[in-house]
Amino acid sequence: MRRSREPMTLSFPPFTRAVIWLIGINTGVFLLLELLVRVGPELARFIYLNFELVPFEVVQRGEVWQLISYSILHAGFGHLFWNMLALWMFGASIEGAWGTRRFIELYVIGVLGASVTTVALSYAHVLGNPGDATLGASGGVFAILIAFGVLFSESEILMIPFPFSIKAKYMIGILIVATVAMAMSGGGGVAYVAHLGGLFFGWLYVRRGMKPAMVNVNFSERYYGIRNAYYRWKRRRAARKFEVYMRQHDRDDVHFDEHGNYIPPDNEPRKGNGGGKSGWVN
């Protein structure tokens, strides 16, 4: 994993593919629910009750889809706006550096990490309780924030509306301390526990995110090794069958070596690949 060491000032980034899709999905669901609240409030209520994250319902009723579905629901325009703004401002840089697939993995791990942390801590009666509902994309967004702080630690972020900038690594440190403090104090209705989960699992992915690639390489090497060994065994087996067949037809001069390669008789000149009569190619 390579970190950015050169200072840079964060500016308005381009809209990358996954960022566009995530913003589009979250915004589309928000607008749909805002419409339903006005024209079909019962349906809107049904969606919120069944798709926001409630630890009790996940554990006791098996509604495991809530571990993901809660992330596309938001409590209001401000909630949606700040999440989507952070997703764009920081996520575009991550997707540009890592590519779409790994960026989506990071986001999903942040969302799942936040929901699992919320469920676990609520049942441990450490923070919150199993009956509290959680919604919003903050888990995935905070995973992106911690990834940005690690990968672009020297980047300077303008602290709007304040007229000064701060390095990303310091901003993330302040963010973590503030999140922990707010979670311990109750958070005033904001799911800071989910934020902590997103931060932690996002950090784990950044630190360990290169290892799956090595696992895939090792797996591929083993897979192709096993496959090639199987093909060699099939070739040897076919060669033995062909020798038996030729002996049954009074041809004792047809032989193959231990690798299944045809051995021409002494009175027949050996020919290379493409020579015509040699039927087995290594």
C-alpha positions in Angstrom: 0.0 0.0 0.0 1.4 3.3 -1.1 0.6 6.5 0.9 0.6 10.0 -0.6 3.5 11.9 0.9 3.2 15.1 -1.1 1.1 17.9 0.4 -1.9 18.9 -1.7 -4.9 21.1 -1.2 -8.2 19.3 -1.5 -10.3 20.9 -4.2 -13.6 20.0 -5.8 -12.9 16.5 -7.2 -14.6 15.0 -10.3 -17.6 12.7 -10.0 -16.3 9.2 -10.3 -18.5 6.2 -11.3 -19.2 4.6 -8.0 -19.7 8.0 -6.2 -22.3 8.9 -8.8 -24.2 5.7 -8.3 -24.1 5.9 -4.5 -25.2 9.5 -4.5 -27.9 8.7 -7.0 -29.3 5.8 -5.1 -29.3 7.6 -1.7 -30.8 10.7 -3.2 -33.4 8.8 -5.2 -34.6 6.8 -2.2 -34.7 10.0 -0.1 -36.9 11.8 -2.7 -39.1 8.8 -3.1 -39.7 8.6 0.6 -40.4 12.3 0.8 -43.0 11.9 -1.8 -44.5 8.9 -0.1 -44.7 10.8 3.2 -47.1 13.1 1.4 -49.1 10.8 -0.8 -48.8 7.4 0.9 -47.7 7.9 4.5 -48.5 4.3 5.5 -46.2 2.9 2.8 -43.4 5.3 3.9 -43.9 4.2 7.5 -43.7 0.5 6.4 -40.4 1.1 4.6 -38.8 2.9 7.5 -40.0 0.3 10.0 -38.7 -2.6 8.0 -35.5 -1.2 6.5 -33.9 1.0 9.2 -31.5 -0.8 11.5 -33.0 -2.0 14.8 -30.7 -4.5 16.6 -33.6 -6.3 18.3 -35.3 -7.0 14.9 -32.0 -8.2 13.4 -31.2 -10.6 16.2 -34.6 -11.7 17.4 -36.5 -11.7 14.1 -33.8 -12.4 11.6 -34.2 -9.3 9.6 -30.6 -9.3 8.5 -31.2 -7.2 5.4 -31.3 -4.2 7.8 -27.5 -4.5 8.2 -27.3 -3.0 4.7 -30.7 -1.4 3.9 -30.4 1.2 6.7 -27.6 2.9 4.9 -29.8 4.2 2.1 -32.4 5.8 4.4 -31.8 9.3 5.9 -33.6 11.3 8.5 -33.8 14.6 6.6 -32.2 16.7 3.9 -29.4 17.9 6.1 -28.5 14.3 7.1 -28.4 13.3 3.4 -26.6 16.4 2.2 -23.6 16.2 4.5 -23.2 12.5 4.0 -23.3 12.9 0.2 -21.0 15.9 0.3 -18.4 13.9 2.2 -18.9 10.9 0.0 -18.1 13.1 -3.0 -15.3 15.2 -1.6 -13.3 12.3 -0.1 -14.7 9.3 -1.9 -13.7 10.5 -5.4 -10.1 10.6 -4.4 -10.2 7.1 -3.0 -12.0 5.7 -6.0 -9.5 7.4 -8.3 -6.5 5.9 -6.4 -7.9 2.5 -5.8 -10.4 1.9 -8.6 -14.2 1.3 -8.4 -14.2 -2.3 -7.1 -12.0 -1.7 -4.1 -13.8 1.6 -3.3 -17.1 -0.2 -3.2 -15.6 -2.9 -1.0 -14.4 -0.2 1.4 -17.8 1.5 1.5 -19.8 -1.8 2.0 -17.3 -2.9 4.7 -17.9 0.5 6.4 -21.6 0.1 6.2 -21.6 -3.5 7.5 -19.0 -2.7 10.2 -21.1 0.2 11.5 -24.2 -2.0 11.7 -22.5 -4.9 13.3 -20.9 -2.6 15.8 -24.2 -1.0 16.6 -25.9 -4.4 17.1 -23.1 -5.7 19.3 -22.7 -2.7 21.5 -26.4 -2.3 22.0 -26.8 -5.8 23.2 -23.7 -5.5 25.4 -25.5 -2.4 26.9 -22.4 -0.4 26.4 -23.8 2.2 24.1 -27.5 2.5 23.1 -30.1 -0.3 23.4 -31.4 -3.0 21.0 -34.7 -1.1 20.4 -33.1 2.1 19.0 -33.3 2.6 15.2 -30.3 3.7 13.2 -30.3 4.9 9.6 -28.0 6.8 7.2 -24.8 6.2 5.1 -22.5 7.5 7.8 -20.8 4.1 8.4 -19.7 3.9 4.8 -18.8 7.6 4.7 -16.6 7.4 7.9 -14.8 4.3 6.4 -14.0 6.6 3.4 -12.8 9.4 5.7 -10.4 7.1 7.6 -9.1 5.7 4.4 -8.5 9.2 3.1 -6.7 10.2 6.3 -4.4 7.2 5.9 -3.8 7.3 2.2 -3.6 11.1 1.8 -2.3 11.9 5.3 -0.4 15.0 4.1 -3.3 16.5 2.1 -4.4 19.9 3.4 -8.2 20.3 3.9 -9.7 23.8 4.0 -11.8 24.0 7.1 -14.8 25.9 5.7 -16.0 28.4 6.9 -12.8 28.9 8.9 -9.9 30.6 6.9 -7.3 27.9 7.6 -6.4 24.4 6.4 -5.4 21.3 8.3 -3.7 18.1 7.3 -5.9 15.1 6.7 -4.2 13.0 9.4 -4.9 15.6 12.1 -8.5 16.1 10.9 -9.1 12.4 11.2 -7.6 12.3 14.6 -9.9 15.2 15.8 -12.8 13.4 14.2 -12.2 10.2 16.0 -11.8 11.9 19.4 -15.0 13.9 18.8 -16.9 10.8 17.7 -15.8 8.8 20.7 -16.8 11.7 23.1 -20.2 12.1 21.5 -20.9 8.4 21.5 -20.0 8.2 25.2 -22.3 11.2 26.0 -25.3 9.7 24.2 -24.9 11.7 21.0 -28.2 13.6 21.0 -30.0 11.2 18.8 -27.1 10.8 16.3 -25.7 7.2 15.8 -22.1 7.9 16.7 -21.7 4.3 17.6 -22.2 3.5 13.9 -19.6 6.2 13.0 -17.1 4.4 15.3 -17.9 1.1 13.6 -17.3 2.6 10.1 -14.1 4.2 11.2 -12.7 1.0 12.8 -13.6 -1.4 10.0 -12.6 1.1 7.3 -9.2 1.3 9.0 -8.9 -2.5 9.1 -9.7 -2.6 5.4 -7.1 0.0 4.6 -4.4 -1.7 6.7 -5.2 -5.2 5.4 -6.8 -4.4 2.1 -3.8 -5.5 0.0 -3.8 -9.0 1.4 -6.9 -10.3 -0.4 -5.0 -9.6 -3.7 -2.2 -11.8 -2.5 -4.7 -14.5 -1.4 -6.3 -14.3 -4.9 -2.8 -14.7 -6.5 -2.0 -17.7 -4.4 -5.4 -19.2 -5.0 -5.0 -18.7 -8.7 -1.6 -20.4 -8.7 -2.9 -23.3 -6.8 -6.0 -23.6 -9.0 -4.0 -23.6 -12.2 -1.4 -26.0 -10.7 -4.2 -28.5 -9.8 -5.8 -28.0 -13.2 -2.6 -28.6 -15.1 -1.8 -31.7 -13.0 -5.3 -33.0 -13.9 -4.7 -32.4 -17.6 -1.4 -34.2 -17.4 -3.0 -37.2 -15.7 -5.7 -37.3 -18.4 -3.0 -37.2 -21.1 -1.1 -40.1 -19.5 -4.3 -42.1 -19.1 -5.2 -41.5 -22.7 -1.7 -42.6 -23.8 -2.0 -45.8 -21.9 -5.4 -46.6 -23.4 -4.0 -45.9 -26.8 -1.1 -48.2 -26.2 -3.5 -51.0 -25.2 -5.7 -50.3 -28.2 -2.7 -50.5 -30.6 -1.5 -53.8 -29.0 -4.9 -55.2 -29.6 -4.4 -54.4 -33.3 -1.0 -56.0 -33.4 0.9 -52.8 -33.1 3.5 -53.2 -30.4 5.7 -50.3 -31.6 3.5 -47.5 -30.3 4.8 -46.2 -26.9 4.5 -43.1 -24.8 6.8 -41.8 -22.0 5.8 -41.1 -18.4 4.4 -37.7 -19.4 2.2 -39.0 -22.1 4.4 -37.9 -25.0 4.6 -40.2 -28.1 7.9 -42.0 -28.5 8.6 -42.7 -32.2 10.2 -46.1 -33.1 14.0 -46.2 -33.7 13.4 -46.4 -37.4 11.2 -43.4 -37.4 12.9 -40.0 -37.2 11.8 -37.7 -34.4 9.9 -34.6 -35.5 9.2 -31.4 -33.6 6.0 -29.6 -33.1 4.3 -29.2 -36.4 6.3 -32.1 -37.9 3.3 -34.0 -38.9 3.2 -37.5 -37.2 3.9 -36.7 -33.6 0.4 -36.5 -32.1 1.2 -35.2 -28.6 2.4 -31.7 -27.9 3.9 -30.7 -24.6 
